[in-house]
Amino acid sequence: MTDIAAPSSDAPAPNVDDRAARRNVIVLILAQAVLGAQMPMIFAVGGLAGQMLAPNPCLATLPISLIVFGSMTTAPWISPLMQARGRRLGFLVGACAGAAGALVAAWGLWIGQFWLMLVGSYLTGIYMSAQGFYRFAASDRASDTFRPKAISYVMAGGLLAAIIGPQFNKLVMDASVVPFVGSYLAVAALNLAGMGLFFGLDLSKGTRATGPEKLTGPPPRSRRALLTDPHILVAIVVGMVAYALMNLVMTSTPLAVVGCGYSEARANDVVSAHVLAMYVPSFFTGHLIARFGVRPIMALGLLILAVAGGVALIGVQLEHFFVALILLGVGWNFGFIGATTLLAASHGPQDRGMVQGLNDTIVFGCVTLASLASGGLMNCSGGTAEAGWTAVNLAMAPFLALAGGALIWLWLRPEDARTA
């Protein structure tokens, strides 16, 4: 048998009709494509815009950090909101916040006020948090067999975002006399245009994890019980490390590419290749998990992240940036989708709001620290872009060791070794 999840007494019934789940997957793929296009756009220009306005170059990536901080602080309340009032409301709140954040950031750029850009970035973080729950919504009504595929397919929607976002950004980022204002206005338009998609979700009352409902079965577990469950704990650790390291390196990439003498358009191309690599594997990641088990795929993801760091340390030619960022995207995909699958299969519907909120709070808390560290390492380590880029990539090593050790520990537990 595969190791998608530990046996659980509160697991959903195996014979679940997946028609509603498949419909929701289609809607969520479209949402990833349209609304999700804003994230590569913002990550491509956020550090450069911050460098333009920040009073200190070490604070250049602070707008990116505020986005992730906003996501971290949103998860503890938006997940329970979805548990009580349904996924649709949470997703609409996220889209409205994304539009408002982009408009505020554009205003801050227009009048040259860094603090306004930071406020807008925080509001964008509310959207980022809501988008993070698309993957869980895909699994809500899915059978055990379809669950990893549903999560993977929805993550694959980011492929379209990876194509739309950076290419759209090339058209609009210089559309205003103030650089990057056009990018943020375009992001606001994407949020407003895409929010209607959520009314296509099939959230029939009475189905598992679809909104206000009465749950039967075991009572919810405490936070302590959830965080001491080995499967939940390892899923959080691996997801946290995969996402934080991806963000650590990606946040600095535009600064490194431009700092090493290449154009902003080239920086967009590298980010585009990276985001494509984040989502292209999603077409088969779920099938790989179903075939080989979730832990081998998580381990492969961590290994690929390590290789990405090694390639980045070899040199700063354009091809090094492309290869390192492509590997970074693939490693993130395997690690993060694997961790999400393990987490989704390790709790029942009565724990959904608590455990998913805890997971995203912890994951994006670490991503916030990573994005803050990224700017400091990049701009304040050795005085050159090459030295900063080296520091960023060397910082990956201890965290990869932590995640790898946690995964080995889970693998060697006697009760888990039987399903490996």
C-alpha positions as semicolon CSV with decimal commas, in nm:
position;residue;x (nm);y (nm);z (nm)
1;M;0,000;0,000;0,000
2;T;0,107;0,362;-0,046
3;D;0,185;0,599;0,239
4;I;-0,051;0,884;0,158
5;A;-0,178;0,890;0,513
6;A;-0,168;0,703;0,835
7;P;-0,472;0,492;0,912
8;S;-0,733;0,711;1,075
9;S;-1,060;0,630;1,239
10;D;-1,209;0,957;1,122
11;A;-1,105;0,926;0,756
12;P;-1,379;0,991;0,498
13;A;-1,563;0,703;0,346
14;P;-1,375;0,554;0,053
15;N;-1,671;0,549;-0,187
16;V;-1,725;0,919;-0,252
17;D;-1,887;1,055;-0,567
18;D;-1,617;1,278;-0,720
19;R;-1,837;1,464;-0,969
20;A;-1,873;1,769;-0,745
21;A;-1,504;1,754;-0,660
22;R;-1,410;1,751;-1,029
23;R;-1,633;2,053;-1,095
24;N;-1,472;2,240;-0,807
25;V;-1,127;2,151;-0,939
26;I;-1,211;2,314;-1,275
27;V;-1,332;2,633;-1,104
28;L;-1,027;2,647;-0,879
29;I;-0,789;2,591;-1,172
30;L;-0,943;2,893;-1,343
31;A;-0,914;3,094;-1,021
32;Q;-0,547;2,999;-0,995
33;A;-0,495;3,111;-1,355
34;V;-0,675;3,447;-1,339
35;L;-0,637;3,570;-0,982
36;G;-0,316;3,377;-0,926
37;A;-0,144;3,567;-1,209
38;Q;-0,103;3,860;-0,969
39;M;0,152;3,677;-0,751
40;P;0,432;3,638;-1,011
41;M;0,363;3,995;-1,120
42;I;0,403;4,131;-0,768
43;F;0,703;3,914;-0,686
44;A;0,874;4,031;-1,006
45;V;0,835;4,403;-0,929
46;G;0,790;4,419;-0,551
47;G;1,159;4,408;-0,462
48;L;1,252;4,649;-0,741
49;A;0,978;4,892;-0,638
50;G;1,087;4,857;-0,276
51;Q;1,446;4,932;-0,374
52;M;1,321;5,248;-0,546
53;L;1,133;5,378;-0,239
54;A;1,295;5,220;0,068
55;P;1,501;5,453;0,290
56;N;1,758;5,174;0,328
57;P;1,853;4,920;0,058
58;C;1,839;4,640;0,317
59;L;1,462;4,704;0,328
60;A;1,411;4,658;-0,046
61;T;1,226;4,327;-0,008
62;L;1,010;4,449;0,282
63;P;0,702;4,484;0,055
64;I;0,732;4,111;-0,026
65;S;0,778;4,034;0,344
66;L;0,462;4,228;0,429
67;I;0,266;4,021;0,178
68;V;0,377;3,701;0,343
69;F;0,325;3,849;0,691
70;G;-0,028;3,942;0,586
71;S;-0,084;3,584;0,475
72;M;0,049;3,450;0,805
73;T;-0,173;3,672;1,019
74;T;-0,478;3,608;0,799
75;A;-0,469;3,227;0,815
76;P;-0,578;3,204;1,183
77;W;-0,905;3,384;1,111
78;I;-0,985;3,307;0,750
79;S;-0,969;2,929;0,796
80;P;-1,227;2,930;1,081
81;L;-1,435;3,176;0,875
82;M;-1,444;2,923;0,591
83;Q;-1,527;2,645;0,838
84;A;-1,823;2,845;0,970
85;R;-1,944;3,035;0,662
86;G;-1,807;2,843;0,365
87;R;-1,512;2,859;0,126
88;R;-1,682;3,103;-0,113
89;L;-1,697;3,387;0,139
90;G;-1,333;3,342;0,232
91;F;-1,225;3,348;-0,133
92;L;-1,431;3,662;-0,203
93;V;-1,276;3,835;0,098
94;G;-0,934;3,746;-0,039
95;A;-1,007;3,883;-0,387
96;C;-1,145;4,210;-0,250
97;A;-0,839;4,252;-0,029
98;G;-0,612;4,179;-0,326
99;A;-0,777;4,452;-0,532
100;A;-0,762;4,702;-0,245
101;G;-0,399;4,617;-0,171
102;A;-0,291;4,668;-0,531
103;L;-0,465;5,006;-0,548
104;V;-0,308;5,124;-0,223
105;A;0,038;5,008;-0,338
106;A;-0,009;5,190;-0,670
107;W;-0,104;5,505;-0,483
108;G;0,205;5,471;-0,262
109;L;0,427;5,439;-0,569
110;W;0,259;5,734;-0,738
111;I;0,318;5,972;-0,447
112;G;0,648;5,814;-0,340
113;Q;0,539;5,692;0,002
114;F;0,703;5,363;0,105
115;W;0,470;5,310;0,401
116;L;0,163;5,312;0,175
117;M;0,322;5,047;-0,041
118;L;0,370;4,839;0,273
119;V;0,004;4,879;0,370
120;G;-0,099;4,766;0,022
121;S;0,138;4,471;0,048
122;Y;-0,021;4,361;0,375
123;L;-0,367;4,366;0,213
124;T;-0,229;4,161;-0,077
125;G;-0,124;3,910;0,188
126;I;-0,490;3,854;0,273
127;Y;-0,544;3,747;-0,088
128;M;-0,235;3,524;-0,073
129;S;-0,371;3,350;0,235
130;A;-0,711;3,289;0,072
131;Q;-0,542;3,155;-0,242
132;G;-0,351;2,909;-0,025
133;F;-0,680;2,743;0,066
134;Y;-0,766;2,665;-0,297
135;R;-0,564;2,345;-0,256
136;F;-0,761;2,241;0,051
137;A;-1,093;2,328;-0,113
138;A;-1,000;2,092;-0,397
139;S;-0,975;1,806;-0,148
140;D;-1,290;1,885;0,053
141;R;-1,531;1,671;-0,148
142;A;-1,277;1,435;-0,304
143;S;-1,238;1,064;-0,239
144;D;-0,916;0,933;-0,089
145;T;-0,805;0,820;-0,436
146;F;-0,884;1,147;-0,611
147;R;-0,756;1,376;-0,331
148;P;-0,385;1,398;-0,428
149;K;-0,480;1,440;-0,793
150;A;-0,732;1,713;-0,709
151;I;-0,472;1,905;-0,509
152;S;-0,216;1,859;-0,784
153;Y;-0,451;1,969;-1,063
154;V;-0,548;2,287;-0,879
155;M;-0,183;2,366;-0,816
156;A;-0,130;2,310;-1,191
157;G;-0,359;2,607;-1,252
158;G;-0,060;2,812;-1,147
159;L;0,096;2,716;-1,480
160;L;-0,142;2,949;-1,657
161;A;-0,069;3,215;-1,395
162;A;0,301;3,169;-1,463
163;I;0,242;3,238;-1,831
164;I;-0,013;3,517;-1,794
165;G;0,143;3,706;-1,503
166;P;0,501;3,781;-1,616
167;Q;0,407;3,836;-1,981
168;F;0,118;4,065;-1,884
169;N;0,359;4,241;-1,651
170;K;0,596;4,320;-1,938
171;L;0,313;4,506;-2,110
172;V;0,200;4,712;-1,812
173;M;0,495;4,771;-1,579
174;D;0,619;5,070;-1,781
175;A;0,273;5,193;-1,883
176;S;0,293;5,479;-1,633
177;V;0,545;5,759;-1,590
178;V;0,605;5,612;-1,244
179;P;0,761;5,265;-1,281
180;F;0,549;4,966;-1,179
181;V;0,226;5,160;-1,111
182;G;0,078;4,992;-1,419
183;S;0,160;4,650;-1,273
184;Y;-0,035;4,716;-0,956
185;L;-0,334;4,863;-1,141
186;A;-0,342;4,551;-1,358
187;V;-0,335;4,334;-1,044
188;A;-0,641;4,517;-0,911
189;A;-0,823;4,448;-1,238
190;L;-0,739;4,075;-1,221
191;N;-0,890;4,050;-0,873
192;L;-1,210;4,226;-0,973
193;A;-1,246;4,024;-1,293
194;G;-1,177;3,687;-1,131
195;M;-1,387;3,692;-0,817
196;G;-1,704;3,589;-1,002
197;L;-1,552;3,245;-1,060
198;F;-1,617;3,145;-0,700
199;F;-1,992;3,138;-0,761
200;G;-1,930;2,834;-0,980
201;L;-1,814;2,622;-0,686
202;D;-2,044;2,333;-0,591
203;L;-2,075;2,379;-0,217
204;S;-2,388;2,176;-0,148
205;K;-2,493;2,188;0,215
206;G;-2,437;1,870;0,409
207;T;-2,127;1,754;0,223
208;R;-1,789;1,724;0,387
209;A;-1,611;2,053;0,453
210;T;-1,829;2,273;0,235
211;G;-1,943;2,544;0,472
212;P;-2,185;2,585;0,762
213;E;-2,265;2,230;0,858
214;K;-2,309;1,996;1,148
215;L;-2,023;1,752;1,174
216;T;-2,061;1,407;1,321
217;G;-1,796;1,173;1,451
218;P;-1,507;1,232;1,694
219;P;-1,479;1,575;1,860
220;P;-1,214;1,820;1,738
221;R;-0,863;1,770;1,874
222;S;-0,675;2,038;2,066
223;R;-0,392;2,237;1,912
224;R;-0,145;2,038;2,122
225;A;-0,287;1,706;2,001
226;L;-0,274;1,821;1,639
227;L;0,083;1,947;1,660
228;T;0,204;1,627;1,829
229;D;0,051;1,404;1,561
230;P;0,364;1,283;1,375
231;H;0,205;1,304;1,028
232;I;0,070;1,655;1,083
233;L;0,397;1,770;1,239
234;V;0,615;1,643;0,954
235;A;0,373;1,775;0,691
236;I;0,399;2,121;0,848
237;V;0,780;2,106;0,875
238;V;0,835;1,995;0,515
239;G;0,577;2,240;0,378
240;M;0,729;2,519;0,585
241;V;1,085;2,451;0,466
242;A;0,989;2,399;0,100
243;Y;0,787;2,722;0,084
244;A;1,025;2,933;0,294
245;L;1,333;2,836;0,094
246;M;1,155;2,890;-0,236
247;N;1,053;3,237;-0,117
248;L;1,399;3,313;0,024
249;V;1,561;3,259;-0,314
250;M;1,282;3,387;-0,540
251;T;1,248;3,717;-0,351
252;S;1,613;3,798;-0,415
253;T;1,621;3,673;-0,773
254;P;1,514;3,997;-0,951
255;L;1,764;4,194;-0,741
256;A;2,039;3,943;-0,817
257;V;1,966;3,927;-1,191
258;V;1,957;4,306;-1,229
259;G;2,252;4,347;-0,990
260;C;2,461;4,112;-1,204
261;G;2,411;4,333;-1,508
262;Y;2,102;4,191;-1,678
263;S;1,784;4,381;-1,767
264;E;1,454;4,392;-1,580
265;A;1,299;4,208;-1,873
266;R;1,549;3,926;-1,820
267;A;1,457;3,921;-1,452
268;N;1,093;3,877;-1,557
269;D;1,194;3,590;-1,784
270;V;1,379;3,413;-1,501
271;V;1,081;3,458;-1,266
272;S;0,848;3,331;-1,539
273;A;1,061;3,018;-1,591
274;H;1,064;2,963;-1,216
275;V;0,689;2,993;-1,177
276;L;0,636;2,762;-1,475
277;A;0,860;2,508;-1,303
278;M;0,656;2,547;-0,986
279;Y;0,336;2,437;-1,157
280;V;0,413;2,225;-1,467
281;P;0,496;1,920;-1,251
282;S;0,151;1,946;-1,093
283;F;0,006;1,763;-1,393
284;F;0,174;1,447;-1,272
285;T;0,273;1,508;-0,906
286;G;-0,058;1,368;-0,782
287;H;-0,014;1,056;-0,997
288;L;0,341;1,012;-0,865
289;I;0,214;1,038;-0,508
290;A;-0,060;0,783;-0,577
291;R;0,196;0,550;-0,738
292;F;0,499;0,581;-0,509
293;G;0,361;0,733;-0,188
294;V;0,381;1,081;-0,047
295;R;0,706;1,050;0,151
296;P;0,933;0,958;-0,142
297;I;0,796;1,254;-0,340
298;M;0,854;1,489;-0,046
299;A;1,210;1,357;-0,012
300;L;1,272;1,406;-0,384
301;G;1,149;1,764;-0,354
302;L;1,397;1,840;-0,075
303;L;1,680;1,686;-0,278
304;I;1,595;1,899;-0,584
305;L;1,590;2,213;-0,366
306;A;1,942;2,126;-0,249
307;V;2,060;2,083;-0,610
308;A;1,904;2,421;-0,698
309;G;2,112;2,588;-0,430
310;G;2,423;2,414;-0,560
311;V;2,366;2,535;-0,915
312;A;2,315;2,893;-0,793
313;L;2,648;2,879;-0,609
314;I;2,837;2,772;-0,924
315;G;2,805;3,109;-1,100
316;V;2,595;3,411;-1,193
317;Q;2,567;3,365;-1,567
318;L;2,212;3,395;-1,697
319;E;2,192;3,020;-1,756
320;H;2,281;2,959;-1,390
321;F;1,987;3,176;-1,283
322;F;1,750;2,994;-1,517
323;V;1,858;2,641;-1,416
324;A;1,867;2,718;-1,043
325;L;1,525;2,882;-1,044
326;I;1,370;2,604;-1,254
327;L;1,501;2,342;-1,010
328;L;1,381;2,558;-0,720
329;G;1,029;2,552;-0,866
330;V;1,024;2,175;-0,921
331;G;1,159;2,108;-0,571
332;W;0,896;2,335;-0,418
333;N;0,622;2,157;-0,615
334;F;0,713;1,809;-0,495
335;G;0,780;1,919;-0,138
336;F;0,477;2,144;-0,095
337;I;0,218;1,931;-0,276
338;G;0,348;1,627;-0,091
339;A;0,319;1,807;0,243
340;T;-0,031;1,933;0,158
341;T;-0,144;1,582;0,062
342;L;-0,006;1,433;0,383
343;L;-0,171;1,705;0,591
344;A;-0,510;1,675;0,418
345;A;-0,513;1,298;0,474
346;S;-0,406;1,320;0,840
347;H;-0,714;1,483;0,990
348;G;-1,091;1,454;0,977
349;P;-1,345;1,725;0,885
350;Q;-1,393;1,819;1,252
351;D;-1,028;1,935;1,265
352;R;-1,022;2,106;0,926
353;G;-1,050;2,471;1,031
354;M;-0,802;2,435;1,316
355;V;-0,533;2,230;1,146
356;Q;-0,536;2,411;0,811
357;G;-0,524;2,748;0,985
358;L;-0,238;2,632;1,209
359;N;-0,050;2,494;0,911
360;D;-0,070;2,812;0,705
361;T;0,008;3,033;1,005
362;I;0,327;2,839;1,076
363;V;0,424;2,798;0,710
364;F;0,376;3,163;0,620
365;G;0,528;3,279;0,947
366;C;0,850;3,109;0,837
367;V;0,807;3,241;0,483
368;T;0,780;3,592;0,629
369;L;1,110;3,547;0,810
370;A;1,264;3,405;0,492
371;S;1,157;3,702;0,282
372;L;1,287;3,946;0,545
373;A;1,617;3,759;0,558
374;S;1,632;3,753;0,179
375;G;1,662;4,129;0,147
376;G;1,918;4,152;0,425
377;L;2,132;3,870;0,286
378;M;2,108;3,998;-0,070
379;N;2,180;4,366;-0,011
380;C;2,389;4,358;0,308
381;S;2,628;4,063;0,264
382;G;2,961;4,157;0,114
383;G;2,853;4,464;-0,079
384;T;2,811;4,301;-0,423
385;A;2,521;4,124;-0,591
386;E;2,734;3,812;-0,632
387;A;2,819;3,799;-0,261
388;G;2,457;3,855;-0,161
389;W;2,334;3,583;-0,397
390;T;2,588;3,340;-0,251
391;A;2,473;3,419;0,104
392;V;2,108;3,364;0,010
393;N;2,175;3,019;-0,133
394;L;2,408;2,906;0,146
395;A;2,131;2,986;0,395
396;M;1,924;2,699;0,254
397;A;2,144;2,422;0,394
398;P;2,042;2,402;0,764
399;F;1,672;2,414;0,685
400;L;1,697;2,138;0,428
401;A;1,874;1,931;0,694
402;L;1,586;2,000;0,937
403;A;1,315;1,892;0,691
404;G;1,513;1,591;0,575
405;G;1,568;1,480;0,933
406;A;1,197;1,513;1,014
407;L;1,102;1,306;0,711
408;I;1,356;1,034;0,799
409;W;1,222;1,027;1,155
410;L;0,869;0,971;1,026
411;W;0,989;0,704;0,785
412;L;1,169;0,512;1,060
413;R;0,878;0,506;1,306
414;P;0,780;0,136;1,342
415;E;0,410;0,190;1,270
416;D;0,493;0,396;0,959
417;A;0,767;0,168;0,830
418;R;0,501;-0,095;0,767
419;T;0,332;0,131;0,506
420;A;0,648;0,272;0,349
